[in-house]
């Protein structure tokens, strides 16, 4: 059984503030697709690029869903 002194000692131990996993990192495959679209559609603003990218993915999902269902 761990005593209260040991718990306090563990809580005060120096630790790295960096998390092991970054929860909001874009996977490399997805990042490459976004960059490819950005290089193709150079006139789009970042917001328009994001909307275009998500709309294309949604359209693909809807097509696949209509085929399967």
Biotite code that builds the C-alpha atoms (Angstrom):
import biotite.structure as struc

atoms = struc.array([
    struc.Atom([0.000, 0.000, 0.000], chain_id="A", res_id=1, res_name="UNK", atom_name="CA", element="C"),
    struc.Atom([1.278, 3.454, -0.890], chain_id="A", res_id=2, res_name="UNK", atom_name="CA", element="C"),
    struc.Atom([1.412, 5.934, 1.966], chain_id="A", res_id=3, res_name="UNK", atom_name="CA", element="C"),
    struc.Atom([0.367, 9.549, 1.662], chain_id="A", res_id=4, res_name="UNK", atom_name="CA", element="C"),
    struc.Atom([4.006, 10.684, 1.825], chain_id="A", res_id=5, res_name="UNK", atom_name="CA", element="C"),
    struc.Atom([4.864, 8.538, -1.201], chain_id="A", res_id=6, res_name="UNK", atom_name="CA", element="C"),
    struc.Atom([1.868, 9.903, -3.138], chain_id="A", res_id=7, res_name="UNK", atom_name="CA", element="C"),
    struc.Atom([2.918, 13.485, -2.385], chain_id="A", res_id=8, res_name="UNK", atom_name="CA", element="C"),
    struc.Atom([6.509, 12.707, -3.358], chain_id="A", res_id=9, res_name="UNK", atom_name="CA", element="C"),
    struc.Atom([5.351, 11.226, -6.682], chain_id="A", res_id=10, res_name="UNK", atom_name="CA", element="C"),
    struc.Atom([3.128, 14.240, -7.327], chain_id="A", res_id=11, res_name="UNK", atom_name="CA", element="C"),
    struc.Atom([6.016, 16.648, -6.783], chain_id="A", res_id=12, res_name="UNK", atom_name="CA", element="C"),
    struc.Atom([8.427, 14.682, -8.975], chain_id="A", res_id=13, res_name="UNK", atom_name="CA", element="C"),
    struc.Atom([9.855, 16.632, -11.928], chain_id="A", res_id=14, res_name="UNK", atom_name="CA", element="C"),
    struc.Atom([8.114, 15.591, -15.122], chain_id="A", res_id=15, res_name="UNK", atom_name="CA", element="C"),
    struc.Atom([8.280, 16.609, -18.754], chain_id="A", res_id=16, res_name="UNK", atom_name="CA", element="C"),
    struc.Atom([5.375, 18.931, -19.657], chain_id="A", res_id=17, res_name="UNK", atom_name="CA", element="C"),
    struc.Atom([5.191, 17.446, -23.172], chain_id="A", res_id=18, res_name="UNK", atom_name="CA", element="C"),
    struc.Atom([2.409, 14.936, -23.791], chain_id="A", res_id=19, res_name="UNK", atom_name="CA", element="C"),
    struc.Atom([3.285, 11.580, -25.354], chain_id="A", res_id=20, res_name="UNK", atom_name="CA", element="C"),
    struc.Atom([0.543, 11.901, -27.970], chain_id="A", res_id=21, res_name="UNK", atom_name="CA", element="C"),
    struc.Atom([-0.563, 15.029, -29.798], chain_id="A", res_id=22, res_name="UNK", atom_name="CA", element="C"),
    struc.Atom([-4.342, 14.710, -30.182], chain_id="A", res_id=23, res_name="UNK", atom_name="CA", element="C"),
    struc.Atom([-4.824, 17.259, -32.960], chain_id="A", res_id=24, res_name="UNK", atom_name="CA", element="C"),
    struc.Atom([-2.006, 16.343, -35.350], chain_id="A", res_id=25, res_name="UNK", atom_name="CA", element="C"),
    struc.Atom([-3.031, 15.783, -38.972], chain_id="A", res_id=26, res_name="UNK", atom_name="CA", element="C"),
    struc.Atom([-1.862, 12.384, -40.247], chain_id="A", res_id=27, res_name="UNK", atom_name="CA", element="C"),
    struc.Atom([0.889, 12.565, -42.893], chain_id="A", res_id=28, res_name="UNK", atom_name="CA", element="C"),
    struc.Atom([-1.284, 11.000, -45.608], chain_id="A", res_id=29, res_name="UNK", atom_name="CA", element="C"),
    struc.Atom([-4.023, 13.582, -45.047], chain_id="A", res_id=30, res_name="UNK", atom_name="CA", element="C"),
    struc.Atom([-1.476, 16.432, -44.900], chain_id="A", res_id=31, res_name="UNK", atom_name="CA", element="C"),
    struc.Atom([-0.049, 15.389, -48.285], chain_id="A", res_id=32, res_name="UNK", atom_name="CA", element="C"),
    struc.Atom([-3.543, 15.410, -49.818], chain_id="A", res_id=33, res_name="UNK", atom_name="CA", element="C"),
    struc.Atom([-4.229, 18.911, -48.476], chain_id="A", res_id=34, res_name="UNK", atom_name="CA", element="C"),
    struc.Atom([-0.888, 20.206, -49.765], chain_id="A", res_id=35, res_name="UNK", atom_name="CA", element="C"),
    struc.Atom([-1.527, 18.636, -53.178], chain_id="A", res_id=36, res_name="UNK", atom_name="CA", element="C"),
    struc.Atom([-4.931, 20.354, -53.364], chain_id="A", res_id=37, res_name="UNK", atom_name="CA", element="C"),
    struc.Atom([-3.424, 23.671, -52.193], chain_id="A", res_id=38, res_name="UNK", atom_name="CA", element="C"),
    struc.Atom([-0.771, 23.528, -54.922], chain_id="A", res_id=39, res_name="UNK", atom_name="CA", element="C"),
    struc.Atom([-3.435, 22.722, -57.509], chain_id="A", res_id=40, res_name="UNK", atom_name="CA", element="C"),
    struc.Atom([-5.921, 25.391, -56.352], chain_id="A", res_id=41, res_name="UNK", atom_name="CA", element="C"),
    struc.Atom([-3.544, 28.295, -55.629], chain_id="A", res_id=42, res_name="UNK", atom_name="CA", element="C"),
    struc.Atom([-6.248, 30.972, -55.821], chain_id="A", res_id=43, res_name="UNK", atom_name="CA", element="C"),
    struc.Atom([-8.147, 29.607, -52.790], chain_id="A", res_id=44, res_name="UNK", atom_name="CA", element="C"),
    struc.Atom([-7.792, 31.143, -49.346], chain_id="A", res_id=45, res_name="UNK", atom_name="CA", element="C"),
    struc.Atom([-7.010, 28.779, -46.439], chain_id="A", res_id=46, res_name="UNK", atom_name="CA", element="C"),
    struc.Atom([-10.684, 28.780, -45.442], chain_id="A", res_id=47, res_name="UNK", atom_name="CA", element="C"),
    struc.Atom([-11.869, 28.079, -48.987], chain_id="A", res_id=48, res_name="UNK", atom_name="CA", element="C"),
    struc.Atom([-9.265, 25.339, -49.269], chain_id="A", res_id=49, res_name="UNK", atom_name="CA", element="C"),
    struc.Atom([-10.558, 23.690, -46.090], chain_id="A", res_id=50, res_name="UNK", atom_name="CA", element="C"),
    struc.Atom([-14.163, 23.865, -47.303], chain_id="A", res_id=51, res_name="UNK", atom_name="CA", element="C"),
    struc.Atom([-13.227, 22.480, -50.729], chain_id="A", res_id=52, res_name="UNK", atom_name="CA", element="C"),
    struc.Atom([-11.255, 19.623, -49.175], chain_id="A", res_id=53, res_name="UNK", atom_name="CA", element="C"),
    struc.Atom([-14.016, 18.625, -46.740], chain_id="A", res_id=54, res_name="UNK", atom_name="CA", element="C"),
    struc.Atom([-16.734, 18.975, -49.401], chain_id="A", res_id=55, res_name="UNK", atom_name="CA", element="C"),
    struc.Atom([-14.857, 16.611, -51.716], chain_id="A", res_id=56, res_name="UNK", atom_name="CA", element="C"),
    struc.Atom([-14.496, 14.050, -48.936], chain_id="A", res_id=57, res_name="UNK", atom_name="CA", element="C"),
    struc.Atom([-18.197, 14.389, -48.063], chain_id="A", res_id=58, res_name="UNK", atom_name="CA", element="C"),
    struc.Atom([-19.198, 13.941, -51.698], chain_id="A", res_id=59, res_name="UNK", atom_name="CA", element="C"),
    struc.Atom([-17.084, 10.799, -51.954], chain_id="A", res_id=60, res_name="UNK", atom_name="CA", element="C"),
    struc.Atom([-18.660, 9.466, -48.741], chain_id="A", res_id=61, res_name="UNK", atom_name="CA", element="C"),
    struc.Atom([-22.161, 10.186, -50.081], chain_id="A", res_id=62, res_name="UNK", atom_name="CA", element="C"),
    struc.Atom([-21.405, 8.386, -53.345], chain_id="A", res_id=63, res_name="UNK", atom_name="CA", element="C"),
    struc.Atom([-20.056, 5.340, -51.538], chain_id="A", res_id=64, res_name="UNK", atom_name="CA", element="C"),
    struc.Atom([-23.032, 5.330, -49.185], chain_id="A", res_id=65, res_name="UNK", atom_name="CA", element="C"),
    struc.Atom([-25.521, 5.485, -52.060], chain_id="A", res_id=66, res_name="UNK", atom_name="CA", element="C"),
    struc.Atom([-23.851, 2.491, -53.703], chain_id="A", res_id=67, res_name="UNK", atom_name="CA", element="C"),
    struc.Atom([-23.773, 0.392, -50.527], chain_id="A", res_id=68, res_name="UNK", atom_name="CA", element="C"),
    struc.Atom([-27.216, 1.300, -49.133], chain_id="A", res_id=69, res_name="UNK", atom_name="CA", element="C"),
])
